[in-house]
Amino acid sequence: MARRRLFYVLDSLEENEVGDQVANLLSRLSRSRFEPRVVSLGGDGALGRRLRDMKITVHRMELSGVIGALLVVPRLRRALAGLHAEILQTFQPWSGTVAQLAAPRSASVFRWVQGVPPPPTTLEERVQAWVERRASLQRPRRFVASDVSAVQRVCDQYRVDHADVVPQCLDLGPLRRQVNAVSVRDARVRLGLDEGHRALVAVSDFRDRSQTAQLLEGFATARREHEGLRLFVVGRGPEEGAARGHAEELHLEDSVIFLRERQDRATLLRAAELVVEAASWPGWSRPSVEAMAAELPVLRWVQNEDDPFVQGYAARITGPADRFARDVLELLEDPPQRGRLARRALADAQAYDVAAVAERWAELYGD
């Protein structure tokens, strides 16, 4: 029986979190009933080399800029028709728009949407927005949101009545092996932690200044009761400078460490006792899923416990600064509760494992 031709249409072949997901998924899907290929609208990159090493066929359009934005649709349409594409999968807003317009009539288009693109400001972005408006007149078979909480936003933005849900994914096996290969003692030494120190990790996108301020104020309150606390803040964003300044105002320079990149994540996860997700996005982030897979309790921090975006999450919900401090201190002094939350986090992380996510995609492709 012939395998169905599955094409992943990407903006570029850069190595990033989306690219890592694509490589993991294609590795799984290539073993099943699909013949996966990749089409890159832009140039080559580290992801392209990784895919070719996996024996995945890569087709490159090599188009960029405003002219490229105008030329890519007819070029991609001709290429897909000549390659007899049956299923098109996209992971970025622009490649999704292009694939929707260029898809052969007999092909199914799946647009996976993690976030809504910002309003256009440059000429190129305005051209792309115009192309998206044209695409909105053509209804693809499936829109897919990365999280339950994003479904309505996706439907409103792309003018569709329904969106399926498939989460982001990572390969849990290698991650867990990397973390377990590092001893707790070595991890603490690498991070400069002494015997009396206890490490917390916060994940932030630095978009909500008040939320970041409350995070730091809550940590300052907790640190007054436990001087050995150390907070590693992972992430980057527009309010990062303000957060660093606020940490200095609270005299936390010696106990709050800002890490813009997740370098040596295994060391950080091995040394940490708790992870706090304090970001503006509604669903789990990749760093938090990694922490869950490493059997760390993950606190999803919101200011309002009735926030509909966090209902159903298997995580402690913390509130204002004083309550945040109380919850952290209580958990630090309650190893059995931390253990229960860690086991639950590991169980929840299974839904993000590449094996489960690849099977979910295969189900959608087969509908």
N, C-alpha and C positions, 0 to 999 in steps of 0.2 A: 504494500500500500504506500503510495507517494506521500511524503511529508508536506504539510502545508507551509507555504512560503511566508515567513514572518519577518517584517522589516522594522527595525528600530530607527526612527528618524530623529537625529540629534542636532543641536545647534553647532556643536564642535566636538572634537575628540580630546578635550582637556581632561586631565585627571582630577576629579573632584568627588564630592559625595554622591552626586547623581551618576557620575561615571562609574564609581565603585559599585553602585546598585545594579547598573546596566550589565557590567561584566559578570557579577555574581548570578544575575538572573539568566543571562545568555548561557553561562556555563551549565546551568541546570536544564534549561529548555532545549539546548542542543542535544541532550541525551534522550529526549522524548520524541513526540510525534510531530515536531516542527523543524523546519529548516531555517534557522535564524540568520539574518544578515543585518548590517548596519549601514545607514546612509548618513553621512555628515554634511551639513550645509556649509560649514566652514572648513578650515584647514586641518592638518594632522596634529597629533599630540601624543602624550604618554598613553592615553586610553587606547588610541589606535594601535600602538605597538602591543599593548597588552591583549587586545582582541585578536590581532593577527597571530600572536603566540598561541592563542586558544583555537586557532584554525577557523575563526569566524571571518567570513568575507566582508570587507569594508569598501563601500563606494563613497567617494568624496566629490562634492560639488565645487569646493574651493571658491565660494562666493562670499563677499562681505560688503559692508557699506550700503548706501542708498541704492546704487545701481544693482548691486547684488540682490537686495531685497525685492527689486522689481523683476529681476530675471529668474529668480530661483524657482518660482511656481511653474512656469512652462518647462523649464529644464527638468525639474523633478518629475513632472507629469510624464514627459517622454521617457525618462529613465525607468519609472515604475511600470509603465505600460510594456516596455521592452523586456523587463525582468519578470513580468507576470506576477506582480505582487498581489497577495491575497489578504494579508493582515498588516496594518500599519499601527505601530505603537510609538507614542511620543512622550517625552518627559519634561519638556520646557515649553513655555507659552508660545515662543516664536516658531519653533519647529512644529508645534501642534497646529498652529494657524496654517502654515505652509502645507503640511501633510493633508489637512482637511480640504484645502483647495485643489491639491494636486492628485488626490487619490483617484484611481480608476473606479468607475461606477460599481464594479463587482467586488471591490475591496472594502473591508471593514476598518474603521478608524477608531482607535482608543486613545483618548487624550487624558493623561494623568496629570492632575493639577495640584501642586503643593501650595501655591500662593497666587493671589491675583496681582498682575503686573501693575506698577505705579503709573500715574498719569503721564502721557508723553510730554517731553520738553524739547528734545532735539529734533532736527529734520528727519533723521533716520527713524526715530521712535514714532513720529507722526505718520510717516509712510507705513510703518508696521501696524499702527493702530487702524489706519485706513484699510489695510489688507485684512485685519482681524474683523472689521465691520462687514466686509464682503463675506468672510468665512462664516460669520454668524447667520447668514441667510441659508447656508447649507448645513443641515442638521446631520452630524455624524451619528453612527449607531450607538456609541458609548462615550460618556464623560466619566472620569474616575477621579474621586477626591482622595487625598492622602489621609484623611481623618474624618470621622463622623461629624465633628463639629464644623468642618469646612464644606459640607454638602450644600447647604443653603446658599453660602457665599458663591460657590461655583455655579450653581443654577442661576443665580441672579446675574453674575458677571457674563456668563456665556449664553444666557437666554435658553436654557434647557429645562425640562420638567423633572428630570431625574438624573442622579449621579450615583454610580456604584462606589464602594469604598475598598481600596487596597492600600495598606500602609507602606511606608518606606521599609527597606529591609537591610539586613547585614548578615554576614556569615558568622553565626554564633560560635561554631566550633573553634576556628583559629583564634578568635578573640579570647575565648575562655582559656585556651592553651597559653596564649601570650601572658594573660594576667596571672595564671597559676604558676608560670615559670619564674615569676619574680617573688622572692621571699618578702614578707612584710618588713623584716629588719632592713634589708637592702633598700627597699622602696623608701622607708623613712629616712635612711641616711642620705639617699640621693636628693630628697626634698628638704634636707636640713632640719629634720624634726628630732628634737631631743626626747628623753624618756617621758617627760611630763607633758608633751604636746599631744593634742588630739586634732586630727585633720578633718575639715569639712570641705566639700566642693560645691560651688554654686555655678549653675549654667545660666547665662544671660545673653540677650541680644542687644542690651543697652539702648532700648527704644523708649522705655517708660522711665523718666527721671525719678518720679515719685516712688515707683516700685523699687528701683535700685537704691534710692536713699533709705527706704524703710528696711531693706535687706541689710544695709550696712549699720543702721541704727539698732536693729534687732541683734545683729552680731555683737555690736559694742556692748549692749545690755548683757548678753550672755557671757561675754568675755570678762565683765566685771565680777561675775560669780565663778568663772573658770578661766584663770589667766593663761592657761596653756592652750587655749583654742587657737587654731590657725585656719584661715579661710582662703581657699584657692578659687579665684573667680575666673571661669573659662568663657571666652567669647569676645566679640567685638561689635561695635555699633556706634551710632551718632552721639550717645550720651556717655561714652566711655571716659572722656576727659573730665566731665562733671563728676562722675563716680570716683575717679582717682582723687580729685580735689576734695570731695566730701570725706573720703577715707582719711585724708590728711587732717581735715578739720576735726575729725573724731579721734585723732591721735592713734590711728590704726596702722601706721606705716610698717610696724614690725610684725603685724599679725594678719594682714590682708595682702595676698600675692595675686596680682593680675596676670593671667596667662592668655595672651591673644590667640595663640595657636595651641591645639591639643597635642603638644609634643610629648612623646613617651607616655601615652595614655595608660599603658599597663602599669607603670610605676604609680601614677596618680590614683588609679582605681584601687590598686593594692594597698596603698597607704590610707585611703579615706575610710571614714566610718559612716558618713552620711552624704547624700547628694541632694541639693536643693535646686529645683528647676524654677527660676525666677525670671521668666521671659514673657514677652507679649504674645507669642504664638499660642493658639488654643490647644494644640495636641502635643504629644510627646516629641521631643527633639532627639536627634541621633545620639548626641552625647549621653542623654538620659537613658536611652535604650541600651547603650553600651554599659552603663552603670548597672542597670537592671540585670543584664546578662551576666555581669560580674558578681551578682548576688549582693548588691548594695541597696539599702533602703533609699528610695527616691521620694522626696517630699515635693509635691506639686503645690507651689505657693501662689495663692491668690488672695486678694483683699476681701472678696465677697464669697462666703461659703455657698451661696445660692447660684453662683455663676454656672449657667447651663453648659458651658464648654467643658467643665471638668467633672460633670456627673458621671459616675460609673468607673472612674479611674481608681485603681487599687493603690492609692497613695494617701498619705496623711495630708490634709489641707491645712495650711497655716494662714494666719490672718495678719493683723497689724504687727508693728515691730515688737511690742511687748509680748504678744502671744507667740510670735515666731521664736523669740528667745526662750520662752517657757517650753515650747514643744521640743526644741533642739536639746535643751538641758535634760528634759525628762527622758528623751530617747537615749541620750548618752549614758544615763544612769540606769537604763533598763535593757540589758543585753538580751533577755528572752524576747522582748517586744521587737527589738531590732532584728533578731533572728527570724521572727515570724514575718516581718515586713520584707526581709531579704528573700526569703523563700517564695513569698507571693510575687515579688518583683521578678524573680527568675521565671516563674510560671507565666507571668504576663509577657515576658520578653519572647517567649516561644512564638507568639503571633507575628513577630517581626523577623523571625528566622527566614533566610532565603528559601529554604525548602518549602515552608508553608506559604510564603508569598508567591513563589513560582507556581505552585499548584493552584493558587487562587487566580493568577493570571491565565493559566491554562484553561481553567473552567470558563472564564469570560471569553477567551478566544474561541472556545468550542461552542458557545451558545449560538 
